[in-house]
């Protein structure tokens, strides 16, 4: 795969949906308020950060 096609793959976004526990929702809500971001944006940033830091994480 060349650099151009890698950039095209990385720039494509997909939507996902999942349920959070009430505790996780509260934590996310408070975090979003502190950062002055929408909760959806905060969740996206946190998930992307976690996946970058722990790409091979498993239980």
HTML snippet that shows the backbone in 3Dmol.js (N, CA, C, O; Angstrom):
<script src="https://3Dmol.org/build/3Dmol-min.js"></script>
<div id="view" style="width:600px;height:400px;position:relative"></div>
<script>
const pdb = `
ATOM      1  N   UNK A   1       0.851  -1.173   0.000  1.00  0.00           N
ATOM      2  CA  UNK A   1       0.000   0.000   0.000  1.00  0.00           C
ATOM      3  C   UNK A   1       0.897   1.236   0.000  1.00  0.00           C
ATOM      4  O   UNK A   1       1.816   1.338   0.813  1.00  0.00           O
ATOM      5  N   UNK A   2       0.635   2.167  -0.903  1.00  0.00           N
ATOM      6  CA  UNK A   2       1.461   3.364  -0.935  1.00  0.00           C
ATOM      7  C   UNK A   2       0.927   4.433   0.012  1.00  0.00           C
ATOM      8  O   UNK A   2      -0.155   4.290   0.580  1.00  0.00           O
ATOM      9  N   UNK A   3       1.701   5.511   0.175  1.00  0.00           N
ATOM     10  CA  UNK A   3       1.345   6.555   1.140  1.00  0.00           C
ATOM     11  C   UNK A   3       0.001   7.193   0.826  1.00  0.00           C
ATOM     12  O   UNK A   3      -0.794   7.439   1.733  1.00  0.00           O
ATOM     13  N   UNK A   4      -0.261   7.464  -0.444  1.00  0.00           N
ATOM     14  CA  UNK A   4      -1.520   8.114  -0.824  1.00  0.00           C
ATOM     15  C   UNK A   4      -2.725   7.259  -0.435  1.00  0.00           C
ATOM     16  O   UNK A   4      -3.696   7.776   0.117  1.00  0.00           O
ATOM     17  N   UNK A   5      -2.671   5.962  -0.716  1.00  0.00           N
ATOM     18  CA  UNK A   5      -3.807   5.108  -0.371  1.00  0.00           C
ATOM     19  C   UNK A   5      -3.928   4.932   1.139  1.00  0.00           C
ATOM     20  O   UNK A   5      -5.038   4.775   1.649  1.00  0.00           O
ATOM     21  N   UNK A   6      -2.804   4.953   1.869  1.00  0.00           N
ATOM     22  CA  UNK A   6      -2.868   4.886   3.333  1.00  0.00           C
ATOM     23  C   UNK A   6      -3.564   6.115   3.893  1.00  0.00           C
ATOM     24  O   UNK A   6      -4.366   5.995   4.818  1.00  0.00           O
ATOM     25  N   UNK A   7      -3.278   7.286   3.359  1.00  0.00           N
ATOM     26  CA  UNK A   7      -3.923   8.519   3.817  1.00  0.00           C
ATOM     27  C   UNK A   7      -5.416   8.483   3.540  1.00  0.00           C
ATOM     28  O   UNK A   7      -6.213   8.946   4.357  1.00  0.00           O
ATOM     29  N   UNK A   8      -5.795   7.941   2.408  1.00  0.00           N
ATOM     30  CA  UNK A   8      -7.213   7.868   2.067  1.00  0.00           C
ATOM     31  C   UNK A   8      -7.947   6.954   3.047  1.00  0.00           C
ATOM     32  O   UNK A   8      -9.069   7.258   3.450  1.00  0.00           O
ATOM     33  N   UNK A   9      -7.333   5.854   3.429  1.00  0.00           N
ATOM     34  CA  UNK A   9      -7.955   4.924   4.368  1.00  0.00           C
ATOM     35  C   UNK A   9      -8.077   5.573   5.737  1.00  0.00           C
ATOM     36  O   UNK A   9      -9.116   5.457   6.385  1.00  0.00           O
ATOM     37  N   UNK A  10      -7.027   6.255   6.185  1.00  0.00           N
ATOM     38  CA  UNK A  10      -7.032   6.864   7.505  1.00  0.00           C
ATOM     39  C   UNK A  10      -7.997   8.032   7.610  1.00  0.00           C
ATOM     40  O   UNK A  10      -8.507   8.296   8.699  1.00  0.00           O
ATOM     41  N   UNK A  11      -8.268   8.740   6.524  1.00  0.00           N
ATOM     42  CA  UNK A  11      -9.130   9.914   6.602  1.00  0.00           C
ATOM     43  C   UNK A  11     -10.615   9.556   6.517  1.00  0.00           C
ATOM     44  O   UNK A  11     -11.465  10.415   6.749  1.00  0.00           O
ATOM     45  N   UNK A  12     -10.933   8.331   6.195  1.00  0.00           N
ATOM     46  CA  UNK A  12     -12.325   7.913   6.104  1.00  0.00           C
ATOM     47  C   UNK A  12     -12.864   7.636   7.499  1.00  0.00           C
ATOM     48  O   UNK A  12     -12.255   6.889   8.265  1.00  0.00           O
ATOM     49  N   UNK A  13     -14.001   8.233   7.832  1.00  0.00           N
ATOM     50  CA  UNK A  13     -14.590   8.024   9.154  1.00  0.00           C
ATOM     51  C   UNK A  13     -15.825   7.150   9.050  1.00  0.00           C
ATOM     52  O   UNK A  13     -16.509   7.137   8.027  1.00  0.00           O
ATOM     53  N   UNK A  14     -16.099   6.427  10.111  1.00  0.00           N
ATOM     54  CA  UNK A  14     -17.295   5.599  10.206  1.00  0.00           C
ATOM     55  C   UNK A  14     -18.018   5.958  11.492  1.00  0.00           C
ATOM     56  O   UNK A  14     -17.410   6.471  12.432  1.00  0.00           O
ATOM     57  N   UNK A  15     -19.298   5.691  11.534  1.00  0.00           N
ATOM     58  CA  UNK A  15     -20.081   5.926  12.742  1.00  0.00           C
ATOM     59  C   UNK A  15     -20.258   4.625  13.508  1.00  0.00           C
ATOM     60  O   UNK A  15     -20.395   3.555  12.916  1.00  0.00           O
ATOM     61  N   UNK A  16     -20.254   4.730  14.831  1.00  0.00           N
ATOM     62  CA  UNK A  16     -20.512   3.567  15.676  1.00  0.00           C
ATOM     63  C   UNK A  16     -21.499   3.974  16.766  1.00  0.00           C
ATOM     64  O   UNK A  16     -21.642   5.156  17.079  1.00  0.00           O
ATOM     65  N   UNK A  17     -22.159   3.005  17.326  1.00  0.00           N
ATOM     66  CA  UNK A  17     -23.084   3.268  18.434  1.00  0.00           C
ATOM     67  C   UNK A  17     -22.934   2.155  19.459  1.00  0.00           C
ATOM     68  O   UNK A  17     -22.779   0.988  19.099  1.00  0.00           O
ATOM     69  N   UNK A  18     -22.978   2.514  20.728  1.00  0.00           N
ATOM     70  CA  UNK A  18     -22.889   1.527  21.793  1.00  0.00           C
ATOM     71  C   UNK A  18     -23.494   2.113  23.056  1.00  0.00           C
ATOM     72  O   UNK A  18     -23.708   3.321  23.153  1.00  0.00           O
ATOM     73  N   UNK A  19     -23.766   1.260  24.008  1.00  0.00           N
ATOM     74  CA  UNK A  19     -24.334   1.679  25.285  1.00  0.00           C
ATOM     75  C   UNK A  19     -23.228   1.811  26.322  1.00  0.00           C
ATOM     76  O   UNK A  19     -22.282   1.024  26.342  1.00  0.00           O
ATOM     77  N   UNK A  20     -23.359   2.818  27.185  1.00  0.00           N
ATOM     78  CA  UNK A  20     -22.436   3.028  28.295  1.00  0.00           C
ATOM     79  C   UNK A  20     -23.163   2.787  29.608  1.00  0.00           C
ATOM     80  O   UNK A  20     -24.374   2.982  29.706  1.00  0.00           O
ATOM     81  N   UNK A  21     -22.423   2.370  30.595  1.00  0.00           N
ATOM     82  CA  UNK A  21     -23.011   2.283  31.935  1.00  0.00           C
ATOM     83  C   UNK A  21     -23.300   3.702  32.421  1.00  0.00           C
ATOM     84  O   UNK A  21     -22.733   4.666  31.907  1.00  0.00           O
ATOM     85  N   UNK A  22     -24.167   3.825  33.396  1.00  0.00           N
ATOM     86  CA  UNK A  22     -24.487   5.160  33.914  1.00  0.00           C
ATOM     87  C   UNK A  22     -23.251   5.807  34.542  1.00  0.00           C
ATOM     88  O   UNK A  22     -23.086   7.024  34.467  1.00  0.00           O
ATOM     89  N   UNK A  23     -22.388   5.007  35.156  1.00  0.00           N
ATOM     90  CA  UNK A  23     -21.159   5.539  35.752  1.00  0.00           C
ATOM     91  C   UNK A  23     -20.215   6.080  34.671  1.00  0.00           C
ATOM     92  O   UNK A  23     -19.660   7.169  34.819  1.00  0.00           O
ATOM     93  N   UNK A  24     -20.035   5.323  33.588  1.00  0.00           N
ATOM     94  CA  UNK A  24     -19.177   5.776  32.492  1.00  0.00           C
ATOM     95  C   UNK A  24     -19.767   7.016  31.828  1.00  0.00           C
ATOM     96  O   UNK A  24     -19.032   7.925  31.442  1.00  0.00           O
ATOM     97  N   UNK A  25     -21.083   7.054  31.695  1.00  0.00           N
ATOM     98  CA  UNK A  25     -21.749   8.212  31.105  1.00  0.00           C
ATOM     99  C   UNK A  25     -21.518   9.462  31.955  1.00  0.00           C
ATOM    100  O   UNK A  25     -21.261  10.541  31.419  1.00  0.00           O
ATOM    101  N   UNK A  26     -21.606   9.317  33.264  1.00  0.00           N
ATOM    102  CA  UNK A  26     -21.386  10.455  34.161  1.00  0.00           C
ATOM    103  C   UNK A  26     -19.945  10.947  34.048  1.00  0.00           C
ATOM    104  O   UNK A  26     -19.701  12.152  33.984  1.00  0.00           O
ATOM    105  N   UNK A  27     -18.993  10.016  34.023  1.00  0.00           N
ATOM    106  CA  UNK A  27     -17.583  10.370  33.880  1.00  0.00           C
ATOM    107  C   UNK A  27     -17.341  11.098  32.565  1.00  0.00           C
ATOM    108  O   UNK A  27     -16.641  12.110  32.533  1.00  0.00           O
ATOM    109  N   UNK A  28     -17.913  10.591  31.486  1.00  0.00           N
ATOM    110  CA  UNK A  28     -17.759  11.217  30.177  1.00  0.00           C
ATOM    111  C   UNK A  28     -18.396  12.602  30.152  1.00  0.00           C
ATOM    112  O   UNK A  28     -17.821  13.538  29.597  1.00  0.00           O
ATOM    113  N   UNK A  29     -19.563  12.739  30.740  1.00  0.00           N
ATOM    114  CA  UNK A  29     -20.252  14.030  30.788  1.00  0.00           C
ATOM    115  C   UNK A  29     -19.425  15.063  31.550  1.00  0.00           C
ATOM    116  O   UNK A  29     -19.258  16.189  31.083  1.00  0.00           O
ATOM    117  N   UNK A  30     -18.908  14.687  32.713  1.00  0.00           N
ATOM    118  CA  UNK A  30     -18.086  15.611  33.504  1.00  0.00           C
ATOM    119  C   UNK A  30     -16.796  15.978  32.772  1.00  0.00           C
ATOM    120  O   UNK A  30     -16.370  17.132  32.795  1.00  0.00           O
ATOM    121  N   UNK A  31     -16.183  15.000  32.129  1.00  0.00           N
ATOM    122  CA  UNK A  31     -14.962  15.242  31.375  1.00  0.00           C
ATOM    123  C   UNK A  31     -15.216  16.203  30.217  1.00  0.00           C
ATOM    124  O   UNK A  31     -14.415  17.104  29.966  1.00  0.00           O
ATOM    125  N   UNK A  32     -16.315  16.014  29.522  1.00  0.00           N
ATOM    126  CA  UNK A  32     -16.665  16.891  28.402  1.00  0.00           C
ATOM    127  C   UNK A  32     -16.903  18.318  28.886  1.00  0.00           C
ATOM    128  O   UNK A  32     -16.468  19.273  28.243  1.00  0.00           O
ATOM    129  N   UNK A  33     -17.584  18.465  30.006  1.00  0.00           N
ATOM    130  CA  UNK A  33     -17.832  19.806  30.555  1.00  0.00           C
ATOM    131  C   UNK A  33     -16.530  20.493  30.944  1.00  0.00           C
ATOM    132  O   UNK A  33     -16.342  21.676  30.658  1.00  0.00           O
ATOM    133  N   UNK A  34     -15.631  19.759  31.594  1.00  0.00           N
ATOM    134  CA  UNK A  34     -14.340  20.342  31.988  1.00  0.00           C
ATOM    135  C   UNK A  34     -13.542  20.795  30.775  1.00  0.00           C
ATOM    136  O   UNK A  34     -12.877  21.830  30.813  1.00  0.00           O
ATOM    137  N   UNK A  35     -13.608  20.019  29.700  1.00  0.00           N
ATOM    138  CA  UNK A  35     -12.852  20.328  28.486  1.00  0.00           C
ATOM    139  C   UNK A  35     -13.604  21.282  27.559  1.00  0.00           C
ATOM    140  O   UNK A  35     -13.085  21.685  26.518  1.00  0.00           O
ATOM    141  N   UNK A  36     -14.830  21.638  27.944  1.00  0.00           N
ATOM    142  CA  UNK A  36     -15.690  22.504  27.127  1.00  0.00           C
ATOM    143  C   UNK A  36     -15.892  21.934  25.721  1.00  0.00           C
ATOM    144  O   UNK A  36     -15.782  22.636  24.716  1.00  0.00           O
ATOM    145  N   UNK A  37     -16.189  20.638  25.694  1.00  0.00           N
ATOM    146  CA  UNK A  37     -16.480  19.948  24.437  1.00  0.00           C
ATOM    147  C   UNK A  37     -17.832  19.276  24.553  1.00  0.00           C
ATOM    148  O   UNK A  37     -18.335  19.047  25.653  1.00  0.00           O
ATOM    149  N   UNK A  38     -18.413  18.963  23.411  1.00  0.00           N
ATOM    150  CA  UNK A  38     -19.634  18.161  23.397  1.00  0.00           C
ATOM    151  C   UNK A  38     -19.280  16.749  23.858  1.00  0.00           C
ATOM    152  O   UNK A  38     -18.160  16.284  23.648  1.00  0.00           O
ATOM    153  N   UNK A  39     -20.225  16.082  24.477  1.00  0.00           N
ATOM    154  CA  UNK A  39     -19.972  14.726  24.983  1.00  0.00           C
ATOM    155  C   UNK A  39     -19.596  13.779  23.841  1.00  0.00           C
ATOM    156  O   UNK A  39     -18.730  12.921  24.013  1.00  0.00           O
ATOM    157  N   UNK A  40     -20.225  13.924  22.700  1.00  0.00           N
ATOM    158  CA  UNK A  40     -19.910  13.072  21.550  1.00  0.00           C
ATOM    159  C   UNK A  40     -18.453  13.272  21.117  1.00  0.00           C
ATOM    160  O   UNK A  40     -17.745  12.304  20.841  1.00  0.00           O
ATOM    161  N   UNK A  41     -18.013  14.524  21.061  1.00  0.00           N
ATOM    162  CA  UNK A  41     -16.630  14.837  20.680  1.00  0.00           C
ATOM    163  C   UNK A  41     -15.648  14.291  21.724  1.00  0.00           C
ATOM    164  O   UNK A  41     -14.601  13.746  21.375  1.00  0.00           O
ATOM    165  N   UNK A  42     -15.992  14.441  22.993  1.00  0.00           N
ATOM    166  CA  UNK A  42     -15.139  13.935  24.070  1.00  0.00           C
ATOM    167  C   UNK A  42     -14.994  12.416  23.975  1.00  0.00           C
ATOM    168  O   UNK A  42     -13.895  11.881  24.122  1.00  0.00           O
ATOM    169  N   UNK A  43     -16.099  11.732  23.729  1.00  0.00           N
ATOM    170  CA  UNK A  43     -16.052  10.281  23.591  1.00  0.00           C
ATOM    171  C   UNK A  43     -15.195   9.849  22.420  1.00  0.00           C
ATOM    172  O   UNK A  43     -14.425   8.895  22.526  1.00  0.00           O
ATOM    173  N   UNK A  44     -15.327  10.550  21.300  1.00  0.00           N
ATOM    174  CA  UNK A  44     -14.534  10.237  20.108  1.00  0.00           C
ATOM    175  C   UNK A  44     -13.044  10.421  20.395  1.00  0.00           C
ATOM    176  O   UNK A  44     -12.235   9.554  20.067  1.00  0.00           O
ATOM    177  N   UNK A  45     -12.685  11.546  21.005  1.00  0.00           N
ATOM    178  CA  UNK A  45     -11.279  11.805  21.304  1.00  0.00           C
ATOM    179  C   UNK A  45     -10.707  10.782  22.281  1.00  0.00           C
ATOM    180  O   UNK A  45      -9.580  10.318  22.111  1.00  0.00           O
ATOM    181  N   UNK A  46     -11.482  10.435  23.298  1.00  0.00           N
ATOM    182  CA  UNK A  46     -11.013   9.461  24.292  1.00  0.00           C
ATOM    183  C   UNK A  46     -10.841   8.075  23.680  1.00  0.00           C
ATOM    184  O   UNK A  46      -9.862   7.387  23.968  1.00  0.00           O
ATOM    185  N   UNK A  47     -11.779   7.664  22.844  1.00  0.00           N
ATOM    186  CA  UNK A  47     -11.668   6.353  22.205  1.00  0.00           C
ATOM    187  C   UNK A  47     -10.470   6.315  21.263  1.00  0.00           C
ATOM    188  O   UNK A  47      -9.703   5.352  21.278  1.00  0.00           O
ATOM    189  N   UNK A  48     -10.300   7.358  20.441  1.00  0.00           N
ATOM    190  CA  UNK A  48      -9.158   7.401  19.530  1.00  0.00           C
ATOM    191  C   UNK A  48      -7.839   7.390  20.299  1.00  0.00           C
ATOM    192  O   UNK A  48      -6.897   6.705  19.899  1.00  0.00           O
ATOM    193  N   UNK A  49      -7.762   8.141  21.395  1.00  0.00           N
ATOM    194  CA  UNK A  49      -6.551   8.172  22.211  1.00  0.00           C
ATOM    195  C   UNK A  49      -6.240   6.789  22.782  1.00  0.00           C
ATOM    196  O   UNK A  49      -5.097   6.335  22.737  1.00  0.00           O
ATOM    197  N   UNK A  50      -7.250   6.133  23.311  1.00  0.00           N
ATOM    198  CA  UNK A  50      -7.046   4.803  23.889  1.00  0.00           C
ATOM    199  C   UNK A  50      -6.557   3.809  22.828  1.00  0.00           C
ATOM    200  O   UNK A  50      -5.650   3.018  23.087  1.00  0.00           O
ATOM    201  N   UNK A  51      -7.155   3.853  21.648  1.00  0.00           N
ATOM    202  CA  UNK A  51      -6.760   2.920  20.589  1.00  0.00           C
ATOM    203  C   UNK A  51      -5.340   3.184  20.100  1.00  0.00           C
ATOM    204  O   UNK A  51      -4.634   2.245  19.730  1.00  0.00           O
ATOM    205  N   UNK A  52      -4.908   4.449  20.091  1.00  0.00           N
ATOM    206  CA  UNK A  52      -3.530   4.767  19.706  1.00  0.00           C
ATOM    207  C   UNK A  52      -2.545   4.284  20.767  1.00  0.00           C
ATOM    208  O   UNK A  52      -1.484   3.753  20.439  1.00  0.00           O
ATOM    209  N   UNK A  53      -2.896   4.469  22.037  1.00  0.00           N
ATOM    210  CA  UNK A  53      -1.997   4.088  23.126  1.00  0.00           C
ATOM    211  C   UNK A  53      -1.914   2.584  23.332  1.00  0.00           C
ATOM    212  O   UNK A  53      -0.855   2.056  23.673  1.00  0.00           O
ATOM    213  N   UNK A  54      -3.032   1.893  23.126  1.00  0.00           N
ATOM    214  CA  UNK A  54      -3.110   0.456  23.406  1.00  0.00           C
ATOM    215  C   UNK A  54      -3.666  -0.303  22.201  1.00  0.00           C
ATOM    216  O   UNK A  54      -4.755  -0.870  22.286  1.00  0.00           O
ATOM    217  N   UNK A  55      -2.941  -0.326  21.084  1.00  0.00           N
ATOM    218  CA  UNK A  55      -3.482  -0.946  19.869  1.00  0.00           C
ATOM    219  C   UNK A  55      -3.696  -2.453  19.969  1.00  0.00           C
ATOM    220  O   UNK A  55      -4.528  -3.004  19.249  1.00  0.00           O
ATOM    221  N   UNK A  56      -2.970  -3.118  20.836  1.00  0.00           N
ATOM    222  CA  UNK A  56      -3.075  -4.578  20.941  1.00  0.00           C
ATOM    223  C   UNK A  56      -3.634  -5.032  22.276  1.00  0.00           C
ATOM    224  O   UNK A  56      -3.396  -6.166  22.693  1.00  0.00           O
ATOM    225  N   UNK A  57      -4.367  -4.174  22.945  1.00  0.00           N
ATOM    226  CA  UNK A  57      -4.910  -4.478  24.271  1.00  0.00           C
ATOM    227  C   UNK A  57      -5.991  -5.537  24.176  1.00  0.00           C
ATOM    228  O   UNK A  57      -6.821  -5.511  23.267  1.00  0.00           O
ATOM    229  N   UNK A  58      -5.980  -6.462  25.109  1.00  0.00           N
ATOM    230  CA  UNK A  58      -7.044  -7.472  25.169  1.00  0.00           C
ATOM    231  C   UNK A  58      -7.245  -7.884  26.618  1.00  0.00           C
ATOM    232  O   UNK A  58      -6.374  -7.675  27.463  1.00  0.00           O
ATOM    233  N   UNK A  59      -8.397  -8.471  26.895  1.00  0.00           N
ATOM    234  CA  UNK A  59      -8.704  -8.919  28.256  1.00  0.00           C
ATOM    235  C   UNK A  59      -8.007 -10.219  28.564  1.00  0.00           C
ATOM    236  O   UNK A  59      -8.149 -10.749  29.666  1.00  0.00           O
TER     237      UNK A  59
END
`;
const viewer = $3Dmol.createViewer("view");
viewer.addModel(pdb, "pdb");
viewer.setStyle({}, {cartoon: {color: "spectrum"}});
viewer.zoomTo();
viewer.render();
</script>
